[in-house]
Amino acid sequence: MWVIDQLGPDDKDPDWNPERLATDTAAVLTLAPCDARALTAHWRSLGIDQIGELRRYKNLTVHLDGGL
């Protein structure tokens, strides 16, 4: 998203479309934001798979205001 913000969208390349990026990102997020935040409070007690899922959420939402 940062690259799209800095360079602008490209109408010819769908990978550079902010709306498509938002749709694709939302499609892979299976936890509600409040549920993901609740898990971060005790992440050290989570299994490796859950920690990995939280890391993916963080990486996918870091560009949003108030991300995970």
N, C-alpha and C positions, 0 to 999 in steps of 0.2 A: 504494500500500500504506500509505503514511503516513496518508492520509486515512481509510482503513478502520481503521487502528490507533487513530486519535484519536477518530473518531466512531462506530466500531463497524460491524459488517456489517449489511446490510439483507436480510432473508430474502425480501422481495418483489421486489427488484431484483438480478438476477444479476450486474450490473456491480459490485456492492458485496460480492460473495462472495469471500473470500480464497482458497478452494480453486479457484474458477474462474479467478481472476487468476493463480494459480500454474500451472495447467494451460495457460492461454493463453500465458503467458510461456515456459514450457518448450517449447511447440510451435514457437516462432519462433527458438529458440536452436539453431543448427546446429553450433556448435563445442562440444567438451567444455571445461569450465572450465580444465583444464590446458593445452589447446591455445591458448585465448584468452590466458591469462596469458603463455604462451611468446611469442606475437606482440607483446605489449606491451613486451617487453624491447628490441625494435628497431623500434618503431612508426614512427620517422622514415624508415626505408628502405622502408616499405610503400607500395603504391599508394593513391590517394585512395579507391578503393572499399573496400579492406581497412581503412583508417583509419575510414571511415564505419561499417563493420560493427562494429569495436571500440567506437566511440562508442555505437552502438545497444545493444550488450551492456552497456556501463557504465550507460547510462540505464535499462535494464530490470532490472539487478541491484543498483543502488545501495542499495536498501533492505535487502538481505540482509547478514547478518554475513559479513565477508570477501568482499564482492562483488569484481568484476573489478578 
